[in-house]
Amino acid sequence: MMDRFYVALLALAGGLAATLLGWLESGEPFDPRKFGGSAIRALIAAAVFAAGYQLSHGWITVLDLFYAFLGGAGVDVLGNRIAKKLGKSKWFLS
């Protein structure tokens, strides 16, 4: 049970870290609406990774936690790019 929590927490942290790094790189003022969309995508990634690891081999290694962190960051980055291509960068909060 706690293993799934750690996986979800690290996937969420990865998504939020990608969001914060993207904001710092942009040089734009902080926009809570954009951050909110990314936070929702990070929560979705956390839920998916926690559910996926529940179905896996039953034990979690440090490498699994690292993959969850990177996966959470990747889901946010991909979701952000897809939303921008569709012209809906705030589609979760419109």
N, C-alpha and C positions, 0 to 999 in steps of 0.2 A: 504494500500500500504506500509506504513512504517513498519507495523507488519511483513510482508513477508521479508522485508529488514533486520529487526532485527533477524528473525529466520535464514535467510541465513548467516548473519554475525556471529552469534553464532555457527552455524554448521561448518563454515569455521574455526573459532577460535578453536573449539574443535579438528578438524582434525590437525591443525597446532600445537596445544599444545601436542597432542599425538605424533606427529612427533618429536618435540623438546625434549620431555621427553625420547623418545626411543633413540634418539641420545645421550643425556646426560648419559643415563644408559649404552650405549654400550662402551663408552670410545674410540671409533674410531675417527679418524680425520673427520672433516666435509666433506661430499661428496655432492656437489650440485645436482648431478644427482639423488641420492636417495631422497633428499629433494624435488626435482622437481616432481618426481612421486607421492610422498605423497601430495604435494600441489595440484596436479591435482585431486587426489582422494578426497581431502577435498573440492575442488570446485564442483565436481560432487555431493557430499553429500549435499552441501549448496543448489544447484539447486533443488535436489530432495526434500529436506525438505521444501524449500520455496514453491514449487509446491504442495506438500502434505498439507501444512497448508492453502494454498489458498482454497482448497476443504473442509476444516474442518468447524467447527462451526462458524467462522467469527470473533472471538476475541481471542487474545493471552494472556495467563497468564504467570506468572513467571515460573511456572512449565513447561509450553510448551517450554520456552526458555532454561530451564535447560535440557530438553529432547533433544532439538536440539543440544546443546553443546555435550552431551554424545553421541548422534547419529553420529555426525561428527567425534568424536574420534573413535567410534566403526567401522565406515566405513573404516577409515584409517588403523586401526589395523587389521581388517579382510582382507582387500585388500593386506596389506603387508604380512600377513601370507600365504595367498593363492598364491601370487606371489613367495614367497620363496619355497613353496612346489612344485611349477611347475618349479622351477629353473630359474625364470625370475624376479628377484627382481627389475630390471630396465625396465620392459616391456612397460611402458608408453613412455620412452625416448630412446628406442633402435633404 
